[in-house]
């Protein structure tokens, strides 16, 4: 996992430096695209591992305020969209592999053929697909084990206010 942390950091720094150099000075850094593709392979493979192990960052500030069926629905929808994205990228790399192989493309800086890297990149994206399936399956399987969580659990004052308003409306507003 630490290799992926380092890869993401290097990828971000290289990209920012390249963008700044290109925008302000009209210069590009040779090899940034090549190294970015290689680092992305590491990052995507680590992402699949993190998803299966449950070691990813989840931002649930808004979703946790809804009933568990809505949470589950959102997770399933995001899983389907993720599967579509990973599948599309994986499928598109097949065309890139064929084209790169046919044209005998290689990386300028390191002289390595591009098609094996495209294959590894596509495989790393496709590796995320089963991880997403496992993630969604586990969420569905654990659906009944989750406790019903509402806004009122997080803020009891809202529950008292809601009960007061309910009592007030039942008594005819008096």
N, C-alpha and C positions, 0 to 999 in steps of 0.2 A: 504494500500500500504506500510506503514511503517513496518508492520510485515514482508512483503516479502523482503524488503530491509535488515532487520535484519537477516532474514532466509538465504538470499544469502551470507551475510557477515559471519555468523556463519558456514555455509556450506563450504565456501572457506577456512576459517581459520582452521577448523577441518581437512579438507582434506590435506592441506599443512602440518600441524603438523604431521598427520598420515604418510604421505609420507616421510617426513624427518626422523621421528623416525624409520620407516621401512628400509629406504635406508642406513642410517648411523649407526644405532644401532641394527638393526634386531628385533626391538620391534614394536608391533602394539598396537593401542589404542582400548580397548574393547568398543564395542557399536557404533563405528563411522559409520559402514554400516547401522545400524538400524536408527540412528538419521539422517543420510544423506537422507535416503529414506523418512523419515517423513518430513524433511525440503524441499525436492524436491516437495512434494505434494503441499505445500504452494506456492512455487515458480512458479510451472506450472499453478496453479489456478490464481495467480496474473498475469501471462503472458497473459492468455486469456482475463482477464479484461483490462489490459493495451492495448492490441491490439484493442479491441472494442472501448475503449475510446481515442485511438490515443496518448497514453502516453508512447510510446516506443522510443527507440533510433534508428534513421534511418541514415545510412551513405550513402549520396548521392553524394559524391564528384565526382565520375566517371560517374555515371548514369545521373546526371543532365546536363552533357555536350552533351548528345544525344537528338535527337528529341523526342517529347512526345510519339510517337507511340512505340519507342524503350523502353522508360521508362515503359510504360504500359505493353509491352510484357515481360519485365524482372520481373515486379511485379506479373504478372499472372503466369509466370514460377515458381517463388519462392513460390507463393501461392500453386500451384499444388504440388511442391516438399514438402512443409510443410505439406500439407494435407496427402500426402503419408507417411511421417515420423510419424506424430501424429497418423494416423490410424494404422500403423504397430506396433508402441509401444503399443497403446491401445489394439490391437488384441492379441499381445504377452502376455499381462498381464492376459488375460483370461486363458491361459494355466498355468501361474504361480499360479493363484488363485486356479484352480482345483488341481494342484499338491500339493500346500501348504495345502489345506484343507484335501486332502486325506492322506498326511503324518503327519498331525497334527503339522506342524512346528510352532514354536513360537520364538520370539526374546529372545535371551539369557539374555540380561541385564534387560529387563523390563517385560518379561514373557507374553507379549501380543501375540495372534496368528498373524501370518504373512498375512494370506489371506485377512483380511479386509484392511490392509495397501496396499496390491497389488491392491485391488479393487479401493481404493481411488486414488492411483497413476495412474492407467489406466483411471479412470474417469477424473482426472485432465488433462491428455494428450488428451483424447477425447473431453474435453471441449474446447480445443484450436482449434479443427476442425471447429466448427461453427463460431468461431471468425475469422478464416482465410477466410472462405467463405464470411462473412460480409465485411471484409477488402477488398477483391478482388472485390466484387460487388460494393462497394463504389468507388473504384478506376476506375472501368469501367464506372460507372454512372457519375463520375466527369470528365471523359476524355475530353469531349467537353468544359468543363469550364476552363480547364488549358490553359494558354497562351503558345504559341510555344516558347521554350527557347533554345537558342543555345550558343555555346562557345563565340560568338561575343557579346552577351548581357552582359556577365561577364567581357569581356576584349575588349573594343572598339578599342584598338590599333590593334588587330588582324583583325577587320573588315576593317580598313583603309588599312592595309597591303594587305588584300585579294582583295579589290577594286583596289588598285594600280597595283597588279599583273594581275588582269583581264583586266584592261585598257591597260596595257603593252602588253599582249598577243593578244588583239583585234587589236591593231595598228600594228601588225606584228613584234613586238619585237624591235621596234626602239625607 
